[in-house]
Amino acid sequence: MTAIPSFTGDANPYGGGDPYADYRTADFPFTHHADLADRRLGAGVIAANDEFFAQRENLLVPERAEFDPEHFGHKGKIMDGWETRRRRGASAGHPWPTADDHDWALIRLGAPGVVRGIVVDTAHFRGNYPQAVSIEGTSVAGSPSPEELLADDVKWTTLVPRTPVGGHAANGFAVDVEQRFTHLRVNQHPDGGIARLRVYGEVVPDPKWLAALGTFDVVALENGGGVEDASDLFYSPATNTIQPGRSRKMDDGWETRRRRDQGNDWIRYRLAEQSEIRAIEIDTAYLKGNSAGWASVSVKDGDAGEWREILPRTRLQPDTNHRFVLPEPAVGTHARVDIYPDGGISRLRLHGSLTAEGAARLTARHQELGG
């Protein structure tokens, strides 16, 4: 577990103007992974011991935190984050909180998986951020209640040890625990506020669930698919294309800058495991004057496999969901969508099922990670 030490310490009081002018952040090495705590995947803050000043649910809001210096309510300054009241000691003779005093929030990950890094963002919490944070993880099947998660028989594993954090900063922690987690417990010592929480990692789906589904989207983020690389991320992340549901606005898809050459743009994906693909959907919802003109889809089997085209270059219409049934199933572990010449798509769906080899490998990994 590694903190980014340059972002511990005090923040300056707000001096007016752009509230992000002196915000401290960095390019963390793990943010290319999916956010397992994304609400679009079903994540939620299911409990907290205190949320007197600001609600716990703010932790997982996808947009960055906002700050209005004039926004006050009956309880005080209204902050865009999770903020608890000030802790006090037991008596006038000892008015300070003890070393063990802390506040906590329980996070249900939207997709269980291996955590590779966590960002505890204290944006706009300048004099009211926690002195330190610690984060633990557990794996509990089903849909446990907060009371069940807090029971004495639940084992919690430390992902981030108690570590000082800075105010008005993105505090990043690399995590190297090779286990599959379903829930996190975020602790702030002794009290204070956190604006946002991001939990970056690799989705590890339940192979029994996928087997019960039979045919499913083998590239979907929630089923263990992922984006490996893309030619252009100027306007939006390529991971948007494998999020659940249909896009609800233009920036909920993938859009590239305008090309001024004779090339084309593309995204390369890793499937849930080796799969047999039988049908394809390419959706351009809300991309009306900027959708891709044409698209093709290719697959390969294994890292060293050869790419082979399974959907030839095909004309796309704006704001339309395009469906294609393949003439024969295509087996592979990776997929690639090429768009011509530029523009965007909102979603890619590859419908199929795991091969016997893919199901066996996924089951073995699930067991190795404690699933």
C-alpha positions as a printed NumPy array, in Angstrom:
array([[  0.   ,   0.   ,   0.   ],
       [  1.542,   3.26 ,  -1.114],
       [  0.362,   6.797,  -0.446],
       [  1.377,   9.739,  -2.601],
       [  3.265,  11.668,   0.102],
       [  3.458,  14.991,  -1.727],
       [ -0.264,  15.481,  -1.165],
       [ -0.306,  15.251,   2.628],
       [ -0.506,  18.468,   4.59 ],
       [ -2.522,  21.604,   5.053],
       [ -4.444,  23.434,   2.349],
       [ -4.667,  27.201,   2.044],
       [ -7.925,  28.954,   2.974],
       [-10.186,  29.745,   0.026],
       [ -9.123,  33.119,  -1.336],
       [-11.835,  33.714,  -3.906],
       [-11.96 ,  33.112,  -7.631],
       [-11.554,  29.638,  -9.112],
       [-11.946,  27.185,  -6.185],
       [ -9.766,  24.631,  -8.023],
       [ -6.889,  27.073,  -8.637],
       [ -4.715,  25.578,  -5.863],
       [ -6.102,  22.028,  -5.95 ],
       [ -3.39 ,  19.369,  -5.727],
       [ -3.493,  16.215,  -7.814],
       [ -1.303,  13.9  ,  -9.889],
       [ -1.39 ,  11.317, -12.671],
       [ -1.85 ,   8.17 , -10.618],
       [ -0.628,   4.957, -12.279],
       [ -3.811,   2.976, -11.601],
       [ -6.551,   5.228, -12.992],
       [ -6.682,   3.405, -16.333],
       [ -8.595,   0.685, -14.493],
       [-12.367,   0.805, -14.122],
       [-13.907,   2.583, -11.135],
       [-15.442,  -0.29 ,  -9.185],
       [-17.365,   2.262,  -7.103],
       [-19.116,   3.779, -10.12 ],
       [-22.836,   4.203,  -9.441],
       [-23.563,   3.202, -13.035],
       [-22.342,  -0.272, -12.071],
       [-24.607,  -0.324,  -9.014],
       [-22.248,   0.985,  -6.339],
       [-23.655,   2.721,  -3.28 ],
       [-22.784,   4.148,   0.122],
       [-25.035,   1.939,   2.216],
       [-24.287,   3.286,   5.704],
       [-22.251,   5.789,   7.706],
       [-22.009,   6.426,  11.423],
       [-22.378,  10.211,  10.956],
       [-23.316,  12.545,   8.098],
       [-24.309,  15.622,  10.054],
       [-22.998,  18.272,   7.655],
       [-23.013,  16.503,   4.273],
       [-24.537,  13.287,   2.987],
       [-22.552,  10.118,   2.511],
       [-24.017,   9.545,  -0.969],
       [-21.976,  12.48 ,  -2.3  ],
       [-18.864,  10.298,  -2.126],
       [-19.775,   8.483,  -5.34 ],
       [-21.163,  11.339,  -7.436],
       [-19.429,  10.926, -10.827],
       [-18.77 ,  14.627, -11.412],
       [-16.06 ,  16.499,  -9.549],
       [-17.068,  18.283,  -6.36 ],
       [-18.473,  21.796,  -6.602],
       [-17.992,  24.672,  -4.164],
       [-20.301,  27.602,  -3.465],
       [-18.822,  29.897,  -0.781],
       [-22.244,  31.448,  -0.097],
       [-24.179,  28.189,   0.313],
       [-25.164,  27.718,   3.968],
       [-28.027,  25.846,   5.63 ],
       [-29.42 ,  25.422,   9.131],
       [-26.549,  23.104,  10.092],
       [-23.8  ,  25.266,   8.644],
       [-21.758,  25.329,   5.433],
       [-23.18 ,  22.972,   2.827],
       [-20.389,  20.921,   1.272],
       [-20.401,  18.647,  -1.767],
       [-19.053,  15.566,  -0.045],
       [-19.427,  13.454,   3.1  ],
       [-18.8  ,  15.488,   6.259],
       [-19.225,  14.519,   9.899],
       [-19.526,  16.658,  13.014],
       [-16.495,  17.515,  15.182],
       [-15.661,  14.813,  17.678],
       [-15.178,  15.679,  21.322],
       [-13.499,  14.011,  24.279],
       [-15.142,  12.484,  27.324],
       [-14.76 ,  15.385,  29.771],
       [-13.635,  18.941,  30.32 ],
       [-10.39 ,  17.546,  31.62 ],
       [ -9.835,  15.664,  28.344],
       [-11.833,  17.455,  25.609],
       [ -9.958,  15.876,  22.707],
       [-11.005,  12.722,  20.812],
       [ -9.009,   9.587,  21.537],
       [ -6.5  ,   8.108,  19.126],
       [ -9.012,   5.412,  18.2  ],
       [-11.967,   7.7  ,  17.506],
       [-13.02 ,   7.73 ,  13.861],
       [-15.983,   7.967,  11.508],
       [-16.799,   5.337,   8.887],
       [-18.823,   4.711,   5.741],
       [-19.662,   1.381,   4.1  ],
       [-19.328,   1.19 ,   0.308],
       [-20.926,  -1.514,  -1.83 ],
       [-18.821,  -1.888,  -4.963],
       [-20.827,  -1.82 ,  -8.159],
       [-18.766,  -4.678,  -9.534],
       [-16.726,  -6.962,  -7.244],
       [-13.071,  -7.156,  -8.142],
       [ -9.408,  -6.696,  -7.326],
       [ -8.607,  -3.167,  -6.145],
       [ -5.496,  -1.633,  -7.75 ],
       [ -5.725,   1.903,  -6.409],
       [ -7.912,   4.301,  -4.445],
       [ -8.283,   8.07 ,  -4.588],
       [ -9.595,   9.869,  -1.498],
       [-10.464,  13.322,  -2.829],
       [-10.757,  16.131,  -0.269],
       [-11.579,  18.871,  -2.798],
       [-12.778,  22.056,  -1.041],
       [-12.245,  20.521,   2.396],
       [ -9.476,  22.872,   3.485],
       [ -9.794,  23.233,   7.256],
       [-12.243,  20.39 ,   7.811],
       [-10.612,  17.376,   6.167],
       [ -9.641,  14.288,   8.209],
       [ -6.198,  14.031,   9.743],
       [ -5.844,  10.536,   8.302],
       [ -7.794,   7.835,   6.475],
       [ -7.757,   4.06 ,   6.412],
       [ -9.646,   1.701,   4.114],
       [-10.565,  -1.964,   4.505],
       [-12.198,  -4.476,   2.193],
       [-14.268,  -7.607,   2.557],
       [-16.016, -10.134,   0.343],
       [-19.54 , -11.129,   1.321],
       [-21.857, -12.946,  -1.057],
       [-25.345, -11.734,  -1.856],
       [-26.721,  -8.385,  -0.686],
       [-25.712,  -8.045,   2.961],
       [-27.208,  -5.365,   5.177],
       [-24.99 ,  -2.894,   7.06 ],
       [-25.63 ,  -4.865,  10.251],
       [-24.458,  -8.086,   8.595],
       [-21.309,  -6.414,   7.28 ],
       [-20.475,  -5.032,  10.729],
       [-20.966,  -8.399,  12.465],
       [-18.035,  -9.819,  14.41 ],
       [-17.618, -12.801,  12.062],
       [-16.923, -10.676,   8.953],
       [-13.23 , -10.513,   8.105],
       [-11.89 ,  -7.151,   6.908],
       [ -8.575,  -6.817,   5.071],
       [ -6.533,  -3.605,   5.201],
       [ -6.148,  -1.979,   1.782],
       [ -4.887,   1.406,   2.975],
       [ -3.354,   1.6  ,   6.466],
       [ -4.014,   4.66 ,   8.576],
       [ -2.272,   7.4  ,   6.579],
       [ -2.244,  11.219,   6.812],
       [ -3.993,  12.998,   3.953],
       [ -3.99 ,  16.535,   2.617],
       [ -6.854,  18.951,   2.343],
       [ -8.177,  20.132,  -1.023],
       [ -6.232,  17.387,  -2.779],
       [ -6.562,  14.066,  -4.575],
       [ -4.85 ,  11.625,  -2.201],
       [ -3.868,   8.511,  -4.146],
       [ -3.053,   5.069,  -2.758],
       [ -1.756,   2.11 ,  -4.77 ],
       [ -3.087,  -1.232,  -3.512],
       [ -1.397,  -4.607,  -4.007],
       [ -3.783,  -7.038,  -2.27 ],
       [ -4.638,  -9.924,  -4.612],
       [ -8.172, -10.602,  -3.388],
       [-11.671, -10.102,  -4.728],
       [-13.692,  -7.592,  -2.702],
       [-17.399,  -6.742,  -2.685],
       [-17.471,  -3.98 ,  -0.02 ],
       [-15.158,  -1.352,   1.46 ],
       [-15.111,   0.411,   4.823],
       [-13.718,   3.95 ,   4.603],
       [-12.523,   5.38 ,   7.916],
       [-11.624,   9.004,   8.58 ],
       [ -9.602,   9.761,  11.701],
       [-10.926,  11.335,  13.836],
       [-13.602,  13.198,  11.817],
       [-13.994,  15.633,   8.927],
       [-14.968,  15.542,   5.296],
       [-14.167,  13.721,   2.064],
       [-15.529,  14.97 ,  -1.259],
       [-15.203,  11.926,  -3.526],
       [-14.02 ,   8.315,  -3.442],
       [-12.735,   6.448,  -6.502],
       [-11.87 ,   2.744,  -6.363],
       [ -9.895,   1.599,  -9.404],
       [ -9.498,  -2.085, -10.167],
       [-10.296,  -5.143, -12.255],
       [-13.798,  -6.6  , -12.293],
       [-13.908, -10.285, -11.313],
       [-17.415, -11.592, -12.096],
       [-19.058, -14.62 , -10.508],
       [-18.681, -17.464, -13.038],
       [-21.808, -19.195, -11.694],
       [-23.868, -16.113, -12.49 ],
       [-22.492, -15.88 , -16.027],
       [-23.124, -19.587, -16.572],
       [-26.718, -19.152, -15.409],
       [-27.209, -16.28 , -17.85 ],
       [-26.009, -18.388, -20.765],
       [-25.832, -15.658, -23.4  ],
       [-24.558, -12.286, -22.121],
       [-22.475,  -9.295, -23.165],
       [-18.936, -10.693, -23.006],
       [-17.248,  -7.266, -23.261],
       [-19.432,  -5.471, -20.668],
       [-17.574,  -3.902, -17.762],
       [-19.927,  -5.468, -15.213],
       [-19.205,  -8.93 , -16.678],
       [-15.43 ,  -8.568, -16.514],
       [-14.641,  -6.956, -19.852],
       [-12.305,  -3.991, -20.067],
       [-10.665,  -1.424, -22.316],
       [ -6.962,  -2.027, -22.941],
       [ -6.196,   0.941, -25.176],
       [ -7.714,   3.471, -27.546],
       [ -6.436,   5.766, -30.271],
       [ -8.017,   8.926, -28.871],
       [ -9.479,   9.954, -25.502],
       [ -9.832,  13.662, -26.191],
       [-13.49 ,  14.141, -25.259],
       [-14.447,  11.101, -23.192],
       [-13.128,   7.787, -21.864],
       [-13.393,   4.68 , -24.017],
       [-14.673,   2.756, -20.967],
       [-17.999,   4.537, -21.468],
       [-18.696,   2.19 , -24.382],
       [-19.006,  -0.853, -22.075],
       [-20.94 ,   0.755, -19.216],
       [-24.385,  -0.635, -18.337],
       [-27.481,   0.692, -20.062],
       [-27.882,   3.002, -23.013],
       [-26.166,   6.355, -23.17 ],
       [-28.349,   9.201, -21.868],
       [-26.381,  12.15 , -23.223],
       [-23.589,  12.859, -25.692],
       [-20.692,  12.77 , -23.212],
       [-21.801,   9.362, -21.907],
       [-20.236,   7.695, -24.937],
       [-16.832,   7.812, -26.645],
       [-16.029,  10.702, -28.975],
       [-12.708,  11.523, -30.631],
       [-11.31 ,  14.789, -31.896],
       [-11.673,  15.572, -35.601],
       [ -9.035,  13.829, -37.676],
       [ -7.177,  15.811, -40.333],
       [ -5.358,  12.838, -41.88 ],
       [ -6.264,   9.613, -43.692],
       [ -6.275,   7.432, -40.555],
       [ -9.041,   6.109, -38.315],
       [ -9.784,   5.704, -34.595],
       [-10.173,   2.514, -32.584],
       [-10.653,   0.882, -29.17 ],
       [ -9.113,  -2.432, -28.094],
       [-10.95 ,  -4.516, -25.491],
       [-10.258,  -7.503, -23.255],
       [-13.246,  -9.856, -23.019],
       [-14.438, -11.45 , -19.767],
       [-12.553, -14.579, -20.873],
       [-12.346, -16.647, -24.036],
       [-15.799, -16.329, -25.542],
       [-17.935, -17.348, -28.472],
       [-19.483, -14.191, -29.955],
       [-22.739, -14.573, -31.891],
       [-24.168, -11.05 , -32.181],
       [-22.975,  -7.43 , -32.091],
       [-24.582,  -4.113, -31.184],
       [-23.01 ,  -0.746, -32.02 ],
       [-24.987,   2.148, -30.582],
       [-24.523,   5.812, -31.559],
       [-27.174,   7.185, -29.154],
       [-26.99 ,  11.001, -28.745],
       [-24.153,  11.23 , -31.268],
       [-26.015,  13.055, -33.993],
       [-23.613,  15.3  , -35.894],
       [-20.504,  13.519, -34.653],
       [-21.165,   9.778, -34.828],
       [-18.698,   7.522, -36.586],
       [-19.362,   7.175, -40.314],
       [-18.465,   3.489, -40.513],
       [-17.299,   0.783, -38.096],
       [-15.76 ,  -2.674, -38.189],
       [-15.172,  -5.251, -35.433],
       [-12.292,  -7.731, -35.154],
       [-11.335, -10.382, -32.592],
       [ -8.232, -12.336, -31.693],
       [ -7.683, -15.369, -29.474],
       [ -4.867, -14.871, -26.956],
       [ -2.317, -12.09 , -26.698],
       [ -0.298, -13.547, -29.569],
       [ -3.316, -14.316, -31.761],
       [ -3.975, -12.789, -35.157],
       [ -6.732, -10.216, -35.61 ],
       [ -9.577, -11.373, -37.844],
       [-12.512,  -9.273, -38.952],
       [-15.951, -10.519, -37.886],
       [-17.938,  -7.426, -38.932],
       [-16.707,  -5.728, -42.097],
       [-16.658,  -1.958, -42.406],
       [-20.318,  -1.022, -42.138],
       [-22.163,   2.288, -42.491],
       [-23.495,   3.721, -39.227],
       [-26.424,   6.07 , -38.721],
       [-26.466,   8.851, -36.127],
       [-28.347,   8.305, -32.839],
       [-29.126,   4.673, -33.745],
       [-28.61 ,   1.236, -32.228],
       [-27.252,  -1.1  , -34.927],
       [-27.654,  -4.886, -34.504],
       [-25.792,  -7.608, -36.38 ],
       [-26.167, -11.399, -36.139],
       [-22.926, -13.092, -37.172],
       [-23.144, -15.806, -39.847],
       [-21.069, -18.055, -37.578],
       [-19.789, -17.726, -33.991],
       [-16.414, -16.037, -33.481],
       [-14.091, -17.251, -30.711],
       [-11.664, -14.855, -29.054],
       [-10.28 , -13.263, -25.9  ],
       [ -9.918,  -9.706, -27.266],
       [-11.936,  -7.465, -29.556],
       [-11.296,  -4.276, -31.447],
       [-13.72 ,  -1.759, -32.907],
       [-12.428,   0.534, -35.649],
       [-14.395,   3.643, -36.559],
       [-13.931,   5.607, -39.785],
       [-12.676,   8.19 , -40.015],
       [-13.399,   9.621, -36.541],
       [-16.366,  10.636, -34.365],
       [-17.792,   8.297, -31.785],
       [-19.988,   5.469, -30.609],
       [-21.878,   5.307, -27.331],
       [-21.944,   1.557, -26.655],
       [-20.505,  -1.706, -27.974],
       [-22.201,  -4.995, -27.074],
       [-20.778,  -8.401, -27.959],
       [-23.368, -11.054, -27.164],
       [-22.217, -14.618, -26.642],
       [-21.037, -17.025, -23.967],
       [-17.827, -18.335, -22.462],
       [-16.146, -21.301, -24.07 ],
       [-15.416, -24.315, -21.849],
       [-11.768, -23.192, -21.666],
       [-12.733, -19.613, -20.806],
       [-15.197, -20.707, -18.12 ],
       [-12.58 , -22.968, -16.52 ],
       [ -9.97 , -20.187, -16.381],
       [-12.458, -17.681, -14.963],
       [-13.601, -20.161, -12.309],
       [ -9.993, -20.858, -11.282],
       [ -9.198, -17.135, -10.966],
       [-12.394, -16.489,  -9.012],
       [-11.408, -19.205,  -6.518],
       [ -7.789, -18.019,  -6.252],
       [ -8.997, -14.526,  -5.346],
       [-11.263, -15.809,  -2.584],
       [-14.54 , -15.544,  -4.461]])
